[in-house]
Amino acid sequence: GKKQKKNSGIFKLTTTSHRIEAKAPGYNTELQRVIPTSKRTKNIFFDLDKTTPKPGAATVAASVQPASSTPSFQKIETPSMVSLGPGVFTMGASRREPGRRANEGRHQVEITRPFLLCTHEVTNGEFHRFQPGHKAGNIGGQSLDTDNLPVVKVSWQDAARYCNWLSRQEGLAPFYREQGATLVPVKPATSGYRLPFEAEWEFAARKVARTRPGSYPWDGRFPPPAHHGNYADESARTLLPVVIRGYYDGFPVLAPVRNFPRNMAGLFDMGGNVSEWCHDFYSPVTAPMSGRAVDPAGPASGKYHVYRGSSWRDGAITELRISYRGYANTAKDSLGFRVARYK
């Protein structure tokens, strides 16, 4: 409950919920909520966005206060985004890839329009500003509603509505409009917040530093390296039917966002923690009849939407691969989202 000295680097906290803020002149303040444990050191990363064209050198000061039980946000801050594209990449998986499913046809994709993708999955704290009454409950005594955890039990429709709400907060034209029981893109497309297209998500997830070709969001084969991400680990053995033997990430259920290393694109949790809704309606076939797919956006309609990426529930080869494609039409306790938009 006391302010820390500038550049102190390391400080000790009680094992209760704390709010940590990083501030610097010329940069947006960033807030994270953490619950320290007595058994290990926790690394906390901040990636501050510039607020002025010439911010100059800045010194970050962290202040620590006990967290209250309700969000205490006073203003909407622009999400931390990274710029990606244009580019060409191979989407899907080879028929010989272990764990491959029939809906992962391998094909070339070209993304012609640059886009922005949020560095982290939308948190409870962020989503509660839009929908204060949202509750995800708990699993095995672990709350799913802590502010710095990724929001879960959100339908695709509510994820899209959050994108529109966020656009309005920033004075951007919404990307979606209501149509019956779902939402569809406005035409022509705006630069408002939206869910990433499935091809954009895989393009971003494949930004992994590799020593050889690979199938996972890490360099190498299965299992993942130590502390790579929040997968079905040994700490979840009493909760899940399948866990990764000998792997320990310290989180039996959800983990705070930004808790594990980012990929080469600067994105956190592109593998593990929660699977993520994408914009596209689901189709078992994604590859064109011939040539490469250019800016694919999925079918015009459908019963299900695509989600990508593994979650804290996943411990098998199939689901942990980058090319794994899931689909759903209901909310899940392992399914969240991150926002994107055109530049």
C-alpha positions as CSV (number, residue, x, y, z in Angstrom):
1,G,0.0,0.0,0.0
2,K,2.9,2.4,-0.5
3,K,4.4,4.2,-3.5
4,Q,7.6,2.6,-4.7
5,K,10.8,4.6,-5.5
6,K,11.5,5.3,-9.1
7,N,13.4,2.6,-10.9
8,S,13.4,0.4,-7.8
9,G,13.0,-2.6,-10.1
10,I,12.2,-5.2,-7.4
11,F,9.7,-4.8,-4.5
12,K,8.0,-7.1,-2.1
13,L,4.2,-7.3,-1.8
14,T,1.8,-9.1,0.4
15,T,0.0,-12.1,-1.1
16,T,-3.2,-10.2,-1.8
17,S,-4.5,-8.4,-4.8
18,H,-2.6,-5.2,-5.8
19,R,-3.0,-2.6,-8.5
20,I,0.3,-1.6,-10.1
21,E,0.5,1.5,-12.3
22,A,3.4,2.5,-14.6
23,K,3.6,6.2,-15.4
24,A,5.9,8.3,-17.6
25,P,5.8,11.8,-19.0
26,G,4.5,11.7,-22.5
27,Y,3.0,8.2,-22.2
28,N,-0.3,6.7,-21.3
29,T,-0.5,5.2,-17.8
30,E,-0.8,1.5,-17.8
31,L,-2.4,-0.5,-15.0
32,Q,-2.1,-4.2,-14.1
33,R,-3.6,-6.1,-11.2
34,V,-1.5,-8.9,-9.7
35,I,-1.8,-11.4,-6.9
36,P,1.7,-12.4,-5.7
37,T,2.5,-15.8,-4.4
38,S,5.0,-16.7,-1.7
39,K,6.7,-19.4,-3.7
40,R,8.1,-17.6,-6.7
41,T,9.1,-14.2,-8.2
42,K,6.7,-12.7,-10.7
43,N,7.9,-10.6,-13.6
44,I,5.6,-7.8,-14.7
45,F,6.0,-6.1,-18.1
46,F,4.7,-2.7,-19.1
47,D,4.4,-1.5,-22.7
48,L,3.5,2.2,-22.5
49,D,1.9,4.0,-25.5
50,K,3.1,7.4,-26.5
51,T,0.7,10.3,-26.0
52,T,2.8,13.0,-27.7
53,P,4.7,13.1,-31.0
54,K,8.0,13.8,-29.2
55,P,7.8,12.1,-25.8
56,G,11.6,12.1,-25.2
57,A,13.3,10.0,-22.6
58,A,11.2,9.0,-19.7
59,T,11.6,7.3,-16.4
60,V,8.9,4.8,-15.3
61,A,7.7,5.0,-11.8
62,A,5.6,2.2,-10.4
63,S,3.1,2.8,-7.6
64,V,1.5,-0.1,-5.7
65,Q,-1.9,0.1,-3.9
66,P,-4.2,-2.6,-2.6
67,A,-6.9,-3.3,-5.2
68,S,-10.5,-2.7,-4.4
69,S,-13.2,-5.2,-5.2
70,T,-14.7,-3.1,-8.0
71,P,-13.1,-1.4,-11.0
72,S,-11.9,2.2,-10.4
73,F,-11.2,3.3,-13.9
74,Q,-12.0,6.9,-14.7
75,K,-11.2,7.1,-18.4
76,I,-10.9,4.9,-21.4
77,E,-7.3,4.5,-22.6
78,T,-6.4,3.4,-26.1
79,P,-5.5,-0.3,-26.2
80,S,-1.9,-1.2,-26.8
81,M,-1.7,-2.3,-30.4
82,V,1.0,-3.5,-32.8
83,S,1.0,-2.9,-36.5
84,L,1.1,-5.9,-38.9
85,G,0.9,-6.6,-42.6
86,P,0.8,-6.5,-45.5
87,G,2.3,-9.9,-46.2
88,V,2.0,-13.4,-47.7
89,F,2.1,-16.5,-45.6
90,T,1.2,-20.2,-45.6
91,M,-2.0,-20.8,-43.6
92,G,-3.1,-24.2,-42.4
93,A,-1.1,-27.4,-41.9
94,S,0.5,-30.2,-44.0
95,R,-1.3,-33.5,-44.2
96,R,1.7,-35.0,-42.4
97,E,1.6,-32.7,-39.5
98,P,0.9,-34.6,-36.2
99,G,-2.5,-33.6,-34.8
100,R,-3.7,-32.0,-38.1
101,R,-7.5,-31.9,-38.6
102,A,-9.4,-32.0,-41.9
103,N,-10.4,-28.3,-41.7
104,E,-6.8,-27.0,-41.8
105,G,-6.2,-27.1,-45.5
106,R,-2.8,-25.7,-46.3
107,H,-2.8,-22.7,-48.7
108,Q,-1.2,-19.3,-49.4
109,V,-2.8,-16.2,-48.1
110,E,-2.0,-12.6,-49.0
111,I,-2.9,-9.8,-46.6
112,T,-2.9,-6.5,-48.5
113,R,-4.2,-4.0,-45.9
114,P,-2.1,-3.2,-42.8
115,F,-3.9,-3.7,-39.5
116,L,-3.5,-3.2,-35.8
117,L,-3.8,-6.0,-33.3
118,C,-4.1,-5.6,-29.5
119,T,-1.0,-6.9,-27.6
120,H,-3.2,-8.7,-25.1
121,E,-6.6,-10.3,-24.7
122,V,-9.4,-8.1,-23.4
123,T,-9.4,-8.2,-19.6
124,N,-12.3,-8.2,-17.1
125,G,-11.3,-4.7,-16.0
126,E,-11.6,-3.5,-19.6
127,F,-14.8,-5.3,-20.4
128,H,-16.5,-4.3,-17.2
129,R,-16.4,-0.6,-18.4
130,F,-18.7,-1.7,-21.2
131,Q,-20.8,-4.3,-19.3
132,P,-20.4,-3.7,-15.5
133,G,-22.6,-6.6,-14.6
134,H,-20.7,-9.3,-16.5
135,K,-19.8,-12.3,-14.2
136,A,-17.8,-15.4,-15.2
137,G,-18.0,-17.1,-11.8
138,N,-15.2,-19.4,-10.6
139,I,-13.7,-22.9,-11.2
140,G,-12.1,-25.0,-8.5
141,G,-12.2,-22.1,-6.1
142,Q,-10.4,-19.8,-8.6
143,S,-12.3,-16.6,-9.5
144,L,-12.6,-15.8,-13.2
145,D,-13.6,-12.2,-12.6
146,T,-10.3,-10.6,-11.4
147,D,-9.6,-7.4,-13.3
148,N,-6.3,-8.4,-14.9
149,L,-7.6,-11.8,-16.1
150,P,-8.8,-12.2,-19.7
151,V,-12.6,-11.9,-19.9
152,V,-14.4,-15.2,-20.6
153,K,-18.0,-16.4,-21.0
154,V,-18.5,-13.7,-23.6
155,S,-20.6,-14.5,-26.7
156,W,-19.3,-13.5,-30.2
157,Q,-22.1,-11.0,-30.4
158,D,-21.1,-9.3,-27.1
159,A,-17.4,-9.3,-28.2
160,A,-18.5,-7.5,-31.4
161,R,-20.6,-5.1,-29.4
162,Y,-17.7,-4.3,-27.2
163,C,-15.7,-3.5,-30.3
164,N,-18.4,-1.0,-31.4
165,W,-18.5,0.5,-27.9
166,L,-14.8,1.0,-27.8
167,S,-14.9,2.6,-31.3
168,R,-17.5,5.1,-30.0
169,Q,-15.3,5.9,-26.9
170,E,-12.5,6.9,-29.3
171,G,-14.6,8.7,-31.9
172,L,-14.2,6.0,-34.5
173,A,-17.0,4.8,-36.8
174,P,-18.2,1.4,-35.6
175,F,-17.1,-1.5,-37.7
176,Y,-20.3,-3.6,-37.1
177,R,-24.1,-3.0,-37.4
178,E,-26.8,-5.0,-35.8
179,Q,-28.7,-7.3,-38.2
180,G,-31.2,-9.6,-36.7
181,A,-29.6,-11.8,-34.0
182,T,-26.0,-11.0,-35.1
183,L,-23.8,-8.2,-36.2
184,V,-22.4,-7.7,-39.7
185,P,-19.7,-5.4,-41.1
186,V,-20.6,-1.9,-42.2
187,K,-19.9,-1.3,-45.9
188,P,-17.5,0.1,-46.8
189,A,-15.4,-1.1,-43.9
190,T,-14.5,1.4,-41.3
191,S,-11.3,1.7,-39.2
192,G,-13.3,1.0,-36.0
193,Y,-12.4,-1.8,-33.6
194,R,-13.4,-5.3,-34.6
195,L,-12.5,-8.9,-34.1
196,P,-9.4,-10.0,-36.1
197,F,-10.1,-12.0,-39.3
198,E,-9.0,-15.6,-38.9
199,A,-6.2,-15.1,-41.5
200,E,-4.9,-12.0,-39.6
201,W,-4.9,-14.0,-36.4
202,E,-2.8,-16.8,-37.9
203,F,-0.5,-14.4,-39.6
204,A,0.2,-12.8,-36.2
205,A,0.5,-16.1,-34.4
206,R,3.2,-17.3,-36.8
207,K,5.6,-14.5,-35.7
208,V,7.8,-16.9,-33.8
209,A,11.6,-16.9,-33.7
210,R,12.5,-20.3,-35.0
211,T,15.6,-22.4,-35.6
212,R,13.6,-24.7,-37.8
213,P,10.0,-24.9,-39.3
214,G,7.5,-25.6,-36.6
215,S,3.8,-26.1,-35.8
216,Y,3.5,-24.4,-32.4
217,P,3.6,-20.9,-31.0
218,W,7.1,-21.7,-29.7
219,D,10.3,-22.8,-31.3
220,G,10.6,-26.6,-31.3
221,R,8.4,-29.6,-30.8
222,F,5.8,-30.6,-28.2
223,P,5.8,-30.1,-25.2
224,P,6.1,-26.3,-24.8
225,P,9.3,-25.0,-23.1
226,A,9.1,-24.0,-19.4
227,H,6.9,-21.1,-18.6
228,H,6.0,-20.4,-22.2
229,G,2.3,-19.9,-21.6
230,N,-0.8,-21.0,-19.7
231,Y,-1.7,-24.4,-20.9
232,A,-3.2,-27.5,-19.2
233,D,-0.4,-28.0,-16.7
234,E,0.3,-30.1,-13.7
235,S,-1.4,-27.6,-11.4
236,A,-4.7,-28.3,-13.2
237,R,-4.5,-32.1,-12.9
238,T,-7.4,-32.2,-10.4
239,L,-9.6,-30.0,-12.8
240,L,-8.8,-31.4,-16.3
241,P,-8.8,-34.9,-17.8
242,V,-5.6,-34.2,-19.9
243,V,-2.6,-32.2,-18.8
244,I,0.9,-31.8,-20.1
245,R,3.0,-34.2,-18.1
246,G,5.9,-32.4,-16.4
247,Y,4.8,-29.0,-17.5
248,Y,4.2,-26.3,-14.9
249,D,3.1,-22.8,-15.5
250,G,1.6,-22.1,-12.1
251,F,-1.9,-21.3,-13.1
252,P,-4.5,-24.1,-12.9
253,V,-7.2,-21.9,-14.6
254,L,-6.8,-18.4,-16.1
255,A,-3.6,-16.3,-15.8
256,P,-3.2,-12.5,-15.9
257,V,-2.6,-11.1,-19.3
258,R,1.0,-10.2,-20.1
259,N,2.3,-12.8,-17.6
260,F,4.2,-14.8,-20.2
261,P,6.8,-13.8,-22.9
262,R,5.4,-12.0,-26.0
263,N,6.1,-13.3,-29.5
264,M,8.2,-11.6,-32.1
265,A,5.3,-9.4,-33.1
266,G,5.0,-8.1,-29.5
267,L,1.8,-10.1,-28.8
268,F,1.0,-11.9,-25.5
269,D,-0.8,-15.2,-25.1
270,M,-1.1,-16.2,-28.8
271,G,-0.9,-19.7,-27.4
272,G,-2.6,-20.6,-24.1
273,N,-4.6,-18.7,-21.5
274,V,-7.8,-18.4,-23.6
275,S,-8.9,-19.2,-27.1
276,E,-10.0,-16.1,-29.0
277,W,-13.0,-15.3,-31.1
278,C,-12.3,-14.2,-34.7
279,H,-14.5,-12.2,-37.0
280,D,-15.2,-15.0,-39.5
281,F,-18.2,-17.3,-39.7
282,Y,-16.9,-20.9,-39.7
283,S,-16.4,-23.0,-42.8
284,P,-14.6,-26.4,-42.8
285,V,-13.0,-25.3,-46.1
286,T,-10.7,-22.2,-46.1
287,A,-8.5,-22.9,-49.1
288,P,-9.5,-21.4,-52.5
289,M,-9.9,-23.8,-55.5
290,S,-6.7,-22.4,-57.0
291,G,-4.1,-19.7,-56.3
292,R,-3.8,-17.8,-53.1
293,A,-6.5,-16.3,-50.9
294,V,-6.4,-12.5,-50.8
295,D,-7.7,-10.8,-47.7
296,P,-10.1,-13.7,-46.8
297,A,-12.9,-12.7,-44.4
298,G,-14.8,-16.0,-44.2
299,P,-18.4,-16.9,-45.4
300,A,-21.1,-14.2,-45.5
301,S,-23.2,-16.1,-43.0
302,G,-23.2,-19.2,-40.9
303,K,-24.3,-20.9,-37.6
304,Y,-20.9,-20.8,-35.9
305,H,-18.0,-18.4,-35.6
306,V,-14.3,-19.3,-35.6
307,Y,-12.1,-19.2,-32.6
308,R,-8.3,-19.6,-32.7
309,G,-5.6,-20.4,-30.3
310,S,-5.3,-22.8,-27.4
311,S,-6.4,-22.2,-23.8
312,W,-5.8,-23.1,-20.2
313,R,-7.9,-26.2,-20.8
314,D,-5.7,-27.6,-23.6
315,G,-2.9,-30.1,-23.2
316,A,-2.9,-32.2,-26.4
317,I,-0.9,-31.8,-29.6
318,T,-4.0,-31.0,-31.7
319,E,-5.2,-28.0,-29.9
320,L,-1.8,-26.5,-29.1
321,R,-0.8,-26.1,-32.7
322,I,-1.1,-22.7,-34.4
323,S,-3.2,-24.1,-37.2
324,Y,-5.9,-25.5,-34.9
325,R,-9.4,-24.1,-35.8
326,G,-12.2,-24.2,-33.3
327,Y,-15.8,-23.0,-33.8
328,A,-18.7,-22.2,-31.4
329,N,-22.0,-20.3,-31.1
330,T,-22.0,-20.0,-27.3
331,A,-19.8,-18.5,-24.6
332,K,-17.2,-20.6,-22.8
333,D,-15.0,-20.4,-19.7
334,S,-11.9,-20.8,-21.9
335,L,-12.9,-18.4,-24.7
336,G,-12.2,-14.7,-24.8
337,F,-11.0,-12.2,-27.5
338,R,-8.7,-9.4,-28.5
339,V,-9.5,-6.4,-30.7
340,A,-8.1,-5.4,-34.0
341,R,-8.7,-2.6,-36.5
342,Y,-7.5,-1.3,-39.8
343,K,-4.7,1.3,-39.8
